[in-house]
Amino acid sequence: MKKVLLLAVLAMFVMVPFTSFAKSAITDSDLQAITAQEGVTINMSGLTVNVSMAEQAWGDGDGFTGYTSAGWVGATNVTIPTIGFTGDLTIDVGTSGSTTALKVGLPSLNLAGNVVQTLALGTSESTLTQVLGTSYMSGVDVTTSGYLVIKSH
């Protein structure tokens, strides 16, 4: 029984015309319609960016009535979450009419976490020593998607 089944399968394979395995040529007009076959892809998944900031301050050079010297207010000891990337950055160039443009596809950017900083006053931007308290932001979540198109004008 097994031999009969095997012979039947082989017979069907031999009876299939070899033209069904043939390749056909693609016309020039079909080839012109194909896009996105070239370009550059840069995988960004292993990239992280650490941001640190020692101090951010805002000052008033002449003070106000009764407090006539310069004064500053700002943040020190700022902690910022790590920025992570996932996915690919893609670079392609193309022309539409007489305009050529560069298209940069962006990877996903993820900044998720908390920002903590000490708020303080001082006599200059680098002497914020009179502590007012701590500022805390939670649930910071920044994401990006999409692409940039760069062209001349």
Secondary structure by P-SEA (a helix, b strand, c coil): caaaaaaaaaaaaaaccccccbbbbbcaaaaaaccccbbbbbbcccbbbbbbbccccccccccccccccbbbbbcccccccbbbbcccbbbbbbbcccbbbbbbbbcccccbbbbbbbbbccccccccccccbbbbbccbbbbbbbbbbbbcc
